[in-house]
Amino acid sequence: MPLPARAFHYMRFNRDSCVVVSDEQVSTSLGDETVILGMEDGVYYGLDAVGARIWALLATPRRVSELVSTILGEFDVTPEQCERDVLALLDDLFDRRLVSEVDGSDAAVS
């Protein structure tokens, strides 16, 4: 039986990737959520509380491993699921040109 197509989806980022919000967007917080307007496509995107927290962290360049560590400390999720979900979110945001990858020397020091 063939595997679902998503199983072969290429993940752009890994734990060592350094990511930051793109200049091609504007965003605002609405309670625990965030709304983002993609300037290139004119589409509004919404993030739930976890996505909004990741978005807030990405105001300065962050390594994926740092994002995962922060989310693990603040939300009830297993490490494996957290890493999978963070990578999937970043991949989706990148596809929509809402985040970009930067040189790791730009990462925030926490």
PDB file as gemmi writes it, atoms N, CA and C in Angstrom:
CRYST1    1.000    1.000    1.000  90.00  90.00  90.00 P 1                      
ATOM      1  N   MET A   1       0.849  -1.174   0.000  1.00  0.00           N  
ATOM      2  CA  MET A   1       0.000   0.000   0.000  1.00  0.00           C  
ATOM      3  C   MET A   1       0.892   1.233   0.000  1.00  0.00           C  
ATOM      4  N   PRO A   2       0.665   2.174  -0.922  1.00  0.00           N  
ATOM      5  CA  PRO A   2       1.491   3.392  -0.966  1.00  0.00           C  
ATOM      6  C   PRO A   2       1.228   4.284   0.233  1.00  0.00           C  
ATOM      7  N   LEU A   3       2.253   4.990   0.636  1.00  0.00           N  
ATOM      8  CA  LEU A   3       2.130   5.949   1.732  1.00  0.00           C  
ATOM      9  C   LEU A   3       1.460   7.219   1.237  1.00  0.00           C  
ATOM     10  N   PRO A   4       0.799   7.949   2.143  1.00  0.00           N  
ATOM     11  CA  PRO A   4       0.195   9.227   1.744  1.00  0.00           C  
ATOM     12  C   PRO A   4       1.259  10.179   1.197  1.00  0.00           C  
ATOM     13  N   ALA A   5       0.863  11.023   0.269  1.00  0.00           N  
ATOM     14  CA  ALA A   5       1.803  11.960  -0.361  1.00  0.00           C  
ATOM     15  C   ALA A   5       2.500  12.836   0.670  1.00  0.00           C  
ATOM     16  N   ARG A   6       1.815  13.231   1.738  1.00  0.00           N  
ATOM     17  CA  ARG A   6       2.401  14.108   2.760  1.00  0.00           C  
ATOM     18  C   ARG A   6       3.606  13.455   3.438  1.00  0.00           C  
ATOM     19  N   ALA A   7       3.643  12.110   3.459  1.00  0.00           N  
ATOM     20  CA  ALA A   7       4.753  11.412   4.098  1.00  0.00           C  
ATOM     21  C   ALA A   7       6.078  11.745   3.413  1.00  0.00           C  
ATOM     22  N   PHE A   8       6.023  12.134   2.156  1.00  0.00           N  
ATOM     23  CA  PHE A   8       7.235  12.430   1.401  1.00  0.00           C  
ATOM     24  C   PHE A   8       7.476  13.925   1.258  1.00  0.00           C  
ATOM     25  N   HIS A   9       6.702  14.716   1.984  1.00  0.00           N  
ATOM     26  CA  HIS A   9       6.838  16.167   1.907  1.00  0.00           C  
ATOM     27  C   HIS A   9       8.226  16.588   2.384  1.00  0.00           C  
ATOM     28  N   TYR A  10       8.891  17.368   1.580  1.00  0.00           N  
ATOM     29  CA  TYR A  10      10.223  17.874   1.920  1.00  0.00           C  
ATOM     30  C   TYR A  10      10.108  18.932   3.004  1.00  0.00           C  
ATOM     31  N   MET A  11      10.846  18.740   4.081  1.00  0.00           N  
ATOM     32  CA  MET A  11      10.883  19.740   5.155  1.00  0.00           C  
ATOM     33  C   MET A  11      12.108  20.626   4.921  1.00  0.00           C  
ATOM     34  N   ARG A  12      11.868  21.877   4.725  1.00  0.00           N  
ATOM     35  CA  ARG A  12      12.937  22.823   4.429  1.00  0.00           C  
ATOM     36  C   ARG A  12      13.882  23.023   5.606  1.00  0.00           C  
ATOM     37  N   PHE A  13      13.334  23.040   6.812  1.00  0.00           N  
ATOM     38  CA  PHE A  13      14.111  23.382   7.992  1.00  0.00           C  
ATOM     39  C   PHE A  13      14.472  22.151   8.811  1.00  0.00           C  
ATOM     40  N   ASN A  14      15.497  22.315   9.651  1.00  0.00           N  
ATOM     41  CA  ASN A  14      15.877  21.290  10.624  1.00  0.00           C  
ATOM     42  C   ASN A  14      16.185  22.003  11.947  1.00  0.00           C  
ATOM     43  N   ARG A  15      16.578  21.247  12.951  1.00  0.00           N  
ATOM     44  CA  ARG A  15      16.811  21.820  14.289  1.00  0.00           C  
ATOM     45  C   ARG A  15      17.851  22.939  14.297  1.00  0.00           C  
ATOM     46  N   ASP A  16      18.792  22.915  13.366  1.00  0.00           N  
ATOM     47  CA  ASP A  16      19.858  23.907  13.334  1.00  0.00           C  
ATOM     48  C   ASP A  16      19.527  25.136  12.483  1.00  0.00           C  
ATOM     49  N   SER A  17      18.417  25.081  11.769  1.00  0.00           N  
ATOM     50  CA  SER A  17      18.025  26.217  10.927  1.00  0.00           C  
ATOM     51  C   SER A  17      17.737  27.436  11.791  1.00  0.00           C  
ATOM     52  N   CYS A  18      18.041  28.597  11.255  1.00  0.00           N  
ATOM     53  CA  CYS A  18      17.775  29.865  11.931  1.00  0.00           C  
ATOM     54  C   CYS A  18      16.733  30.614  11.101  1.00  0.00           C  
ATOM     55  N   VAL A  19      15.622  30.977  11.744  1.00  0.00           N  
ATOM     56  CA  VAL A  19      14.461  31.520  11.042  1.00  0.00           C  
ATOM     57  C   VAL A  19      14.042  32.849  11.674  1.00  0.00           C  
ATOM     58  N   VAL A  20      13.485  33.746  10.857  1.00  0.00           N  
ATOM     59  CA  VAL A  20      12.995  35.046  11.323  1.00  0.00           C  
ATOM     60  C   VAL A  20      11.784  35.426  10.483  1.00  0.00           C  
ATOM     61  N   VAL A  21      10.907  36.290  11.015  1.00  0.00           N  
ATOM     62  CA  VAL A  21       9.765  36.755  10.225  1.00  0.00           C  
ATOM     63  C   VAL A  21      10.268  37.537   9.017  1.00  0.00           C  
ATOM     64  N   SER A  22       9.519  37.454   7.946  1.00  0.00           N  
ATOM     65  CA  SER A  22       9.854  38.129   6.698  1.00  0.00           C  
ATOM     66  C   SER A  22       9.442  39.599   6.753  1.00  0.00           C  
ATOM     67  N   ASP A  23      10.066  40.406   5.921  1.00  0.00           N  
ATOM     68  CA  ASP A  23       9.658  41.801   5.771  1.00  0.00           C  
ATOM     69  C   ASP A  23       8.410  41.911   4.897  1.00  0.00           C  
ATOM     70  N   GLU A  24       8.011  40.802   4.277  1.00  0.00           N  
ATOM     71  CA  GLU A  24       6.879  40.788   3.344  1.00  0.00           C  
ATOM     72  C   GLU A  24       5.555  40.509   4.043  1.00  0.00           C  
ATOM     73  N   GLN A  25       5.380  40.981   5.271  1.00  0.00           N  
ATOM     74  CA  GLN A  25       4.164  40.743   6.036  1.00  0.00           C  
ATOM     75  C   GLN A  25       3.964  41.841   7.060  1.00  0.00           C  
ATOM     76  N   VAL A  26       2.737  41.961   7.539  1.00  0.00           N  
ATOM     77  CA  VAL A  26       2.424  42.759   8.717  1.00  0.00           C  
ATOM     78  C   VAL A  26       1.553  41.881   9.599  1.00  0.00           C  
ATOM     79  N   SER A  27       1.697  42.033  10.907  1.00  0.00           N  
ATOM     80  CA  SER A  27       0.952  41.162  11.815  1.00  0.00           C  
ATOM     81  C   SER A  27       0.533  41.933  13.050  1.00  0.00           C  
ATOM     82  N   THR A  28      -0.458  41.374  13.727  1.00  0.00           N  
ATOM     83  CA  THR A  28      -0.923  41.946  14.985  1.00  0.00           C  
ATOM     84  C   THR A  28      -1.443  40.832  15.879  1.00  0.00           C  
ATOM     85  N   SER A  29      -1.345  41.056  17.182  1.00  0.00           N  
ATOM     86  CA  SER A  29      -1.869  40.103  18.160  1.00  0.00           C  
ATOM     87  C   SER A  29      -3.313  40.448  18.469  1.00  0.00           C  
ATOM     88  N   LEU A  30      -4.129  39.410  18.577  1.00  0.00           N  
ATOM     89  CA  LEU A  30      -5.526  39.544  18.969  1.00  0.00           C  
ATOM     90  C   LEU A  30      -5.768  38.548  20.093  1.00  0.00           C  
ATOM     91  N   GLY A  31      -5.587  39.005  21.331  1.00  0.00           N  
ATOM     92  CA  GLY A  31      -5.678  38.086  22.465  1.00  0.00           C  
ATOM     93  C   GLY A  31      -4.540  37.098  22.415  1.00  0.00           C  
ATOM     94  N   ASP A  32      -4.877  35.804  22.431  1.00  0.00           N  
ATOM     95  CA  ASP A  32      -3.851  34.755  22.368  1.00  0.00           C  
ATOM     96  C   ASP A  32      -3.475  34.378  20.940  1.00  0.00           C  
ATOM     97  N   GLU A  33      -4.107  35.004  19.966  1.00  0.00           N  
ATOM     98  CA  GLU A  33      -3.880  34.646  18.570  1.00  0.00           C  
ATOM     99  C   GLU A  33      -3.154  35.765  17.833  1.00  0.00           C  
ATOM    100  N   THR A  34      -2.670  35.445  16.649  1.00  0.00           N  
ATOM    101  CA  THR A  34      -2.000  36.422  15.795  1.00  0.00           C  
ATOM    102  C   THR A  34      -2.603  36.356  14.407  1.00  0.00           C  
ATOM    103  N   VAL A  35      -2.784  37.528  13.800  1.00  0.00           N  
ATOM    104  CA  VAL A  35      -3.251  37.626  12.425  1.00  0.00           C  
ATOM    105  C   VAL A  35      -2.112  38.220  11.604  1.00  0.00           C  
ATOM    106  N   ILE A  36      -1.844  37.600  10.464  1.00  0.00           N  
ATOM    107  CA  ILE A  36      -0.737  38.012   9.596  1.00  0.00           C  
ATOM    108  C   ILE A  36      -1.299  38.312   8.209  1.00  0.00           C  
ATOM    109  N   LEU A  37      -0.892  39.427   7.633  1.00  0.00           N  
ATOM    110  CA  LEU A  37      -1.236  39.740   6.254  1.00  0.00           C  
ATOM    111  C   LEU A  37       0.011  39.549   5.413  1.00  0.00           C  
ATOM    112  N   GLY A  38      -0.056  38.611   4.483  1.00  0.00           N  
ATOM    113  CA  GLY A  38       1.042  38.401   3.543  1.00  0.00           C  
ATOM    114  C   GLY A  38       1.000  39.501   2.492  1.00  0.00           C  
ATOM    115  N   MET A  39       2.011  40.322   2.435  1.00  0.00           N  
ATOM    116  CA  MET A  39       2.018  41.465   1.520  1.00  0.00           C  
ATOM    117  C   MET A  39       2.100  41.020   0.062  1.00  0.00           C  
ATOM    118  N   GLU A  40       2.726  39.897  -0.201  1.00  0.00           N  
ATOM    119  CA  GLU A  40       2.877  39.442  -1.579  1.00  0.00           C  
ATOM    120  C   GLU A  40       1.582  38.884  -2.150  1.00  0.00           C  
ATOM    121  N   ASP A  41       0.842  38.113  -1.323  1.00  0.00           N  
ATOM    122  CA  ASP A  41      -0.378  37.484  -1.832  1.00  0.00           C  
ATOM    123  C   ASP A  41      -1.659  38.158  -1.346  1.00  0.00           C  
ATOM    124  N   GLY A  42      -1.562  39.101  -0.402  1.00  0.00           N  
ATOM    125  CA  GLY A  42      -2.732  39.813   0.087  1.00  0.00           C  
ATOM    126  C   GLY A  42      -3.685  38.961   0.903  1.00  0.00           C  
ATOM    127  N   VAL A  43      -3.199  37.838   1.408  1.00  0.00           N  
ATOM    128  CA  VAL A  43      -4.025  36.904   2.165  1.00  0.00           C  
ATOM    129  C   VAL A  43      -3.753  37.066   3.658  1.00  0.00           C  
ATOM    130  N   TYR A  44      -4.842  37.002   4.454  1.00  0.00           N  
ATOM    131  CA  TYR A  44      -4.709  37.015   5.903  1.00  0.00           C  
ATOM    132  C   TYR A  44      -4.555  35.589   6.408  1.00  0.00           C  
ATOM    133  N   TYR A  45      -3.661  35.395   7.372  1.00  0.00           N  
ATOM    134  CA  TYR A  45      -3.431  34.097   7.997  1.00  0.00           C  
ATOM    135  C   TYR A  45      -3.614  34.247   9.497  1.00  0.00           C  
ATOM    136  N   GLY A  46      -4.152  33.232  10.135  1.00  0.00           N  
ATOM    137  CA  GLY A  46      -4.355  33.254  11.575  1.00  0.00           C  
ATOM    138  C   GLY A  46      -3.538  32.175  12.262  1.00  0.00           C  
ATOM    139  N   LEU A  47      -2.984  32.508  13.415  1.00  0.00           N  
ATOM    140  CA  LEU A  47      -2.237  31.545  14.220  1.00  0.00           C  
ATOM    141  C   LEU A  47      -2.902  31.417  15.580  1.00  0.00           C  
ATOM    142  N   ASP A  48      -3.030  30.189  16.059  1.00  0.00           N  
ATOM    143  CA  ASP A  48      -3.574  29.953  17.398  1.00  0.00           C  
ATOM    144  C   ASP A  48      -2.533  30.350  18.444  1.00  0.00           C  
ATOM    145  N   ALA A  49      -2.808  30.063  19.707  1.00  0.00           N  
ATOM    146  CA  ALA A  49      -1.921  30.501  20.797  1.00  0.00           C  
ATOM    147  C   ALA A  49      -0.496  29.977  20.646  1.00  0.00           C  
ATOM    148  N   VAL A  50      -0.348  28.711  20.280  1.00  0.00           N  
ATOM    149  CA  VAL A  50       1.006  28.150  20.132  1.00  0.00           C  
ATOM    150  C   VAL A  50       1.709  28.781  18.930  1.00  0.00           C  
ATOM    151  N   GLY A  51       1.009  28.857  17.816  1.00  0.00           N  
ATOM    152  CA  GLY A  51       1.589  29.489  16.631  1.00  0.00           C  
ATOM    153  C   GLY A  51       1.932  30.950  16.882  1.00  0.00           C  
ATOM    154  N   ALA A  52       1.064  31.635  17.632  1.00  0.00           N  
ATOM    155  CA  ALA A  52       1.312  33.038  17.960  1.00  0.00           C  
ATOM    156  C   ALA A  52       2.567  33.185  18.823  1.00  0.00           C  
ATOM    157  N   ARG A  53       2.782  32.251  19.732  1.00  0.00           N  
ATOM    158  CA  ARG A  53       3.988  32.298  20.575  1.00  0.00           C  
ATOM    159  C   ARG A  53       5.235  32.113  19.723  1.00  0.00           C  
ATOM    160  N   ILE A  54       5.177  31.157  18.801  1.00  0.00           N  
ATOM    161  CA  ILE A  54       6.310  30.926  17.892  1.00  0.00           C  
ATOM    162  C   ILE A  54       6.544  32.184  17.057  1.00  0.00           C  
ATOM    163  N   TRP A  55       5.472  32.773  16.553  1.00  0.00           N  
ATOM    164  CA  TRP A  55       5.583  33.993  15.743  1.00  0.00           C  
ATOM    165  C   TRP A  55       6.259  35.110  16.534  1.00  0.00           C  
ATOM    166  N   ALA A  56       5.849  35.276  17.785  1.00  0.00           N  
ATOM    167  CA  ALA A  56       6.445  36.316  18.634  1.00  0.00           C  
ATOM    168  C   ALA A  56       7.941  36.069  18.828  1.00  0.00           C  
ATOM    169  N   LEU A  57       8.320  34.824  19.012  1.00  0.00           N  
ATOM    170  CA  LEU A  57       9.738  34.492  19.176  1.00  0.00           C  
ATOM    171  C   LEU A  57      10.533  34.797  17.915  1.00  0.00           C  
ATOM    172  N   LEU A  58       9.879  34.674  16.757  1.00  0.00           N  
ATOM    173  CA  LEU A  58      10.565  34.880  15.480  1.00  0.00           C  
ATOM    174  C   LEU A  58      10.746  36.355  15.119  1.00  0.00           C  
ATOM    175  N   ALA A  59      10.371  37.254  16.004  1.00  0.00           N  
ATOM    176  CA  ALA A  59      10.629  38.681  15.766  1.00  0.00           C  
ATOM    177  C   ALA A  59      12.127  38.921  15.661  1.00  0.00           C  
ATOM    178  N   THR A  60      12.908  38.084  16.327  1.00  0.00           N  
ATOM    179  CA  THR A  60      14.359  38.079  16.178  1.00  0.00           C  
ATOM    180  C   THR A  60      14.755  36.688  15.689  1.00  0.00           C  
ATOM    181  N   PRO A  61      15.827  36.571  14.938  1.00  0.00           N  
ATOM    182  CA  PRO A  61      16.214  35.262  14.401  1.00  0.00           C  
ATOM    183  C   PRO A  61      16.388  34.228  15.518  1.00  0.00           C  
ATOM    184  N   ARG A  62      15.815  33.048  15.307  1.00  0.00           N  
ATOM    185  CA  ARG A  62      15.886  31.947  16.284  1.00  0.00           C  
ATOM    186  C   ARG A  62      16.195  30.643  15.589  1.00  0.00           C  
ATOM    187  N   ARG A  63      16.963  29.820  16.277  1.00  0.00           N  
ATOM    188  CA  ARG A  63      17.172  28.452  15.805  1.00  0.00           C  
ATOM    189  C   ARG A  63      15.915  27.640  16.102  1.00  0.00           C  
ATOM    190  N   VAL A  64      15.637  26.689  15.246  1.00  0.00           N  
ATOM    191  CA  VAL A  64      14.478  25.815  15.448  1.00  0.00           C  
ATOM    192  C   VAL A  64      14.585  25.108  16.794  1.00  0.00           C  
ATOM    193  N   SER A  65      15.765  24.670  17.159  1.00  0.00           N  
ATOM    194  CA  SER A  65      15.946  23.968  18.432  1.00  0.00           C  
ATOM    195  C   SER A  65      15.541  24.855  19.614  1.00  0.00           C  
ATOM    196  N   GLU A  66      15.799  26.154  19.523  1.00  0.00           N  
ATOM    197  CA  GLU A  66      15.407  27.083  20.582  1.00  0.00           C  
ATOM    198  C   GLU A  66      13.888  27.237  20.630  1.00  0.00           C  
ATOM    199  N   LEU A  67      13.260  27.314  19.464  1.00  0.00           N  
ATOM    200  CA  LEU A  67      11.799  27.389  19.415  1.00  0.00           C  
ATOM    201  C   LEU A  67      11.174  26.168  20.069  1.00  0.00           C  
ATOM    202  N   VAL A  68      11.675  24.995  19.711  1.00  0.00           N  
ATOM    203  CA  VAL A  68      11.143  23.742  20.271  1.00  0.00           C  
ATOM    204  C   VAL A  68      11.316  23.722  21.776  1.00  0.00           C  
ATOM    205  N   SER A  69      12.479  24.089  22.253  1.00  0.00           N  
ATOM    206  CA  SER A  69      12.750  24.100  23.689  1.00  0.00           C  
ATOM    207  C   SER A  69      11.801  25.045  24.432  1.00  0.00           C  
ATOM    208  N   THR A  70      11.578  26.230  23.877  1.00  0.00           N  
ATOM    209  CA  THR A  70      10.681  27.198  24.511  1.00  0.00           C  
ATOM    210  C   THR A  70       9.252  26.676  24.552  1.00  0.00           C  
ATOM    211  N   ILE A  71       8.773  26.136  23.450  1.00  0.00           N  
ATOM    212  CA  ILE A  71       7.399  25.622  23.388  1.00  0.00           C  
ATOM    213  C   ILE A  71       7.231  24.442  24.338  1.00  0.00           C  
ATOM    214  N   LEU A  72       8.228  23.579  24.435  1.00  0.00           N  
ATOM    215  CA  LEU A  72       8.162  22.449  25.376  1.00  0.00           C  
ATOM    216  C   LEU A  72       8.017  22.935  26.811  1.00  0.00           C  
ATOM    217  N   GLY A  73       8.661  24.046  27.142  1.00  0.00           N  
ATOM    218  CA  GLY A  73       8.594  24.580  28.493  1.00  0.00           C  
ATOM    219  C   GLY A  73       7.293  25.299  28.813  1.00  0.00           C  
ATOM    220  N   GLU A  74       6.535  25.680  27.779  1.00  0.00           N  
ATOM    221  CA  GLU A  74       5.336  26.477  27.988  1.00  0.00           C  
ATOM    222  C   GLU A  74       4.026  25.754  27.674  1.00  0.00           C  
ATOM    223  N   PHE A  75       4.096  24.649  26.926  1.00  0.00           N  
ATOM    224  CA  PHE A  75       2.883  23.937  26.517  1.00  0.00           C  
ATOM    225  C   PHE A  75       3.032  22.450  26.808  1.00  0.00           C  
ATOM    226  N   ASP A  76       1.920  21.774  26.984  1.00  0.00           N  
ATOM    227  CA  ASP A  76       1.895  20.347  27.272  1.00  0.00           C  
ATOM    228  C   ASP A  76       1.929  19.559  25.964  1.00  0.00           C  
ATOM    229  N   VAL A  77       3.124  19.174  25.536  1.00  0.00           N  
ATOM    230  CA  VAL A  77       3.323  18.460  24.276  1.00  0.00           C  
ATOM    231  C   VAL A  77       4.574  17.602  24.410  1.00  0.00           C  
ATOM    232  N   THR A  78       4.609  16.462  23.705  1.00  0.00           N  
ATOM    233  CA  THR A  78       5.803  15.622  23.739  1.00  0.00           C  
ATOM    234  C   THR A  78       6.891  16.261  22.878  1.00  0.00           C  
ATOM    235  N   PRO A  79       8.146  15.983  23.173  1.00  0.00           N  
ATOM    236  CA  PRO A  79       9.230  16.557  22.366  1.00  0.00           C  
ATOM    237  C   PRO A  79       9.121  16.207  20.884  1.00  0.00           C  
ATOM    238  N   GLU A  80       8.764  14.978  20.575  1.00  0.00           N  
ATOM    239  CA  GLU A  80       8.665  14.553  19.174  1.00  0.00           C  
ATOM    240  C   GLU A  80       7.566  15.307  18.442  1.00  0.00           C  
ATOM    241  N   GLN A  81       6.389  15.397  19.079  1.00  0.00           N  
ATOM    242  CA  GLN A  81       5.266  16.100  18.456  1.00  0.00           C  
ATOM    243  C   GLN A  81       5.565  17.590  18.318  1.00  0.00           C  
ATOM    244  N   CYS A  82       6.201  18.156  19.317  1.00  0.00           N  
ATOM    245  CA  CYS A  82       6.547  19.574  19.290  1.00  0.00           C  
ATOM    246  C   CYS A  82       7.470  19.880  18.117  1.00  0.00           C  
ATOM    247  N   GLU A  83       8.516  19.112  17.976  1.00  0.00           N  
ATOM    248  CA  GLU A  83       9.466  19.356  16.888  1.00  0.00           C  
ATOM    249  C   GLU A  83       8.784  19.188  15.533  1.00  0.00           C  
ATOM    250  N   ARG A  84       7.991  18.141  15.391  1.00  0.00           N  
ATOM    251  CA  ARG A  84       7.263  17.901  14.137  1.00  0.00           C  
ATOM    252  C   ARG A  84       6.339  19.082  13.804  1.00  0.00           C  
ATOM    253  N   ASP A  85       5.587  19.544  14.810  1.00  0.00           N  
ATOM    254  CA  ASP A  85       4.640  20.634  14.583  1.00  0.00           C  
ATOM    255  C   ASP A  85       5.335  21.962  14.302  1.00  0.00           C  
ATOM    256  N   VAL A  86       6.413  22.248  15.019  1.00  0.00           N  
ATOM    257  CA  VAL A  86       7.161  23.485  14.780  1.00  0.00           C  
ATOM    258  C   VAL A  86       7.737  23.478  13.367  1.00  0.00           C  
ATOM    259  N   LEU A  87       8.343  22.375  12.969  1.00  0.00           N  
ATOM    260  CA  LEU A  87       8.911  22.287  11.620  1.00  0.00           C  
ATOM    261  C   LEU A  87       7.837  22.420  10.553  1.00  0.00           C  
ATOM    262  N   ALA A  88       6.677  21.800  10.765  1.00  0.00           N  
ATOM    263  CA  ALA A  88       5.585  21.891   9.794  1.00  0.00           C  
ATOM    264  C   ALA A  88       5.070  23.327   9.686  1.00  0.00           C  
ATOM    265  N   LEU A  89       4.913  24.008  10.821  1.00  0.00           N  
ATOM    266  CA  LEU A  89       4.465  25.398  10.803  1.00  0.00           C  
ATOM    267  C   LEU A  89       5.468  26.280  10.063  1.00  0.00           C  
ATOM    268  N   LEU A  90       6.737  26.138  10.382  1.00  0.00           N  
ATOM    269  CA  LEU A  90       7.762  26.952   9.722  1.00  0.00           C  
ATOM    270  C   LEU A  90       7.780  26.706   8.224  1.00  0.00           C  
ATOM    271  N   ASP A  91       7.611  25.457   7.831  1.00  0.00           N  
ATOM    272  CA  ASP A  91       7.580  25.102   6.414  1.00  0.00           C  
ATOM    273  C   ASP A  91       6.394  25.793   5.725  1.00  0.00           C  
ATOM    274  N   ASP A  92       5.228  25.754   6.353  1.00  0.00           N  
ATOM    275  CA  ASP A  92       4.045  26.418   5.792  1.00  0.00           C  
ATOM    276  C   ASP A  92       4.241  27.928   5.710  1.00  0.00           C  
ATOM    277  N   LEU A  93       4.796  28.521   6.766  1.00  0.00           N  
ATOM    278  CA  LEU A  93       5.039  29.963   6.774  1.00  0.00           C  
ATOM    279  C   LEU A  93       6.046  30.358   5.693  1.00  0.00           C  
ATOM    280  N   PHE A  94       7.062  29.531   5.499  1.00  0.00           N  
ATOM    281  CA  PHE A  94       8.061  29.801   4.465  1.00  0.00           C  
ATOM    282  C   PHE A  94       7.418  29.745   3.078  1.00  0.00           C  
ATOM    283  N   ASP A  95       6.579  28.727   2.845  1.00  0.00           N  
ATOM    284  CA  ASP A  95       5.914  28.592   1.546  1.00  0.00           C  
ATOM    285  C   ASP A  95       5.069  29.823   1.223  1.00  0.00           C  
ATOM    286  N   ARG A  96       4.567  30.490   2.256  1.00  0.00           N  
ATOM    287  CA  ARG A  96       3.739  31.684   2.072  1.00  0.00           C  
ATOM    288  C   ARG A  96       4.567  32.971   2.149  1.00  0.00           C  
ATOM    289  N   ARG A  97       5.895  32.814   2.233  1.00  0.00           N  
ATOM    290  CA  ARG A  97       6.848  33.934   2.283  1.00  0.00           C  
ATOM    291  C   ARG A  97       6.657  34.815   3.516  1.00  0.00           C  
ATOM    292  N   LEU A  98       6.265  34.181   4.624  1.00  0.00           N  
ATOM    293  CA  LEU A  98       6.052  34.911   5.871  1.00  0.00           C  
ATOM    294  C   LEU A  98       7.247  34.816   6.812  1.00  0.00           C  
ATOM    295  N   VAL A  99       8.118  33.851   6.580  1.00  0.00           N  
ATOM    296  CA  VAL A  99       9.378  33.729   7.322  1.00  0.00           C  
ATOM    297  C   VAL A  99      10.486  33.460   6.320  1.00  0.00           C  
ATOM    298  N   SER A 100      11.708  33.697   6.764  1.00  0.00           N  
ATOM    299  CA  SER A 100      12.859  33.387   5.920  1.00  0.00           C  
ATOM    300  C   SER A 100      13.957  32.774   6.779  1.00  0.00           C  
ATOM    301  N   GLU A 101      14.827  32.064   6.112  1.00  0.00           N  
ATOM    302  CA  GLU A 101      15.971  31.466   6.790  1.00  0.00           C  
ATOM    303  C   GLU A 101      17.130  32.442   6.721  1.00  0.00           C  
ATOM    304  N   VAL A 102      17.855  32.568   7.828  1.00  0.00           N  
ATOM    305  CA  VAL A 102      19.000  33.469   7.895  1.00  0.00           C  
ATOM    306  C   VAL A 102      20.209  32.707   8.399  1.00  0.00           C  
ATOM    307  N   ASP A 103      21.350  33.337   8.291  1.00  0.00           N  
ATOM    308  CA  ASP A 103      22.595  32.755   8.779  1.00  0.00           C  
ATOM    309  C   ASP A 103      22.488  32.546  10.294  1.00  0.00           C  
ATOM    310  N   GLY A 104      22.957  31.424  10.778  1.00  0.00           N  
ATOM    311  CA  GLY A 104      22.877  31.086  12.190  1.00  0.00           C  
ATOM    312  C   GLY A 104      23.576  32.059  13.111  1.00  0.00           C  
ATOM    313  N   SER A 105      24.514  32.842  12.612  1.00  0.00           N  
ATOM    314  CA  SER A 105      25.195  33.812  13.473  1.00  0.00           C  
ATOM    315  C   SER A 105      24.265  34.955  13.855  1.00  0.00           C  
ATOM    316  N   ASP A 106      23.097  35.041  13.181  1.00  0.00           N  
ATOM    317  CA  ASP A 106      22.119  36.082  13.486  1.00  0.00           C  
ATOM    318  C   ASP A 106      21.165  35.664  14.600  1.00  0.00           C  
ATOM    319  N   ALA A 107      21.269  34.423  15.064  1.00  0.00           N  
ATOM    320  CA  ALA A 107      20.310  33.905  16.063  1.00  0.00           C  
ATOM    321  C   ALA A 107      20.399  34.684  17.363  1.00  0.00           C  
ATOM    322  N   ALA A 108      19.235  34.854  17.984  1.00  0.00           N  
ATOM    323  CA  ALA A 108      19.173  35.532  19.279  1.00  0.00           C  
ATOM    324  C   ALA A 108      19.866  34.680  20.327  1.00  0.00           C  
ATOM    325  N   VAL A 109      20.482  35.319  21.265  1.00  0.00           N  
ATOM    326  CA  VAL A 109      21.116  34.621  22.374  1.00  0.00           C  
ATOM    327  C   VAL A 109      20.191  34.725  23.572  1.00  0.00           C  
ATOM    328  N   SER A 110      19.784  33.555  24.084  1.00  0.00           N  
ATOM    329  CA  SER A 110      18.859  33.598  25.223  1.00  0.00           C  
ATOM    330  C   SER A 110      19.522  33.184  26.501  1.00  0.00           C  
TER     331      SER A 110                                                      
END                                                                             
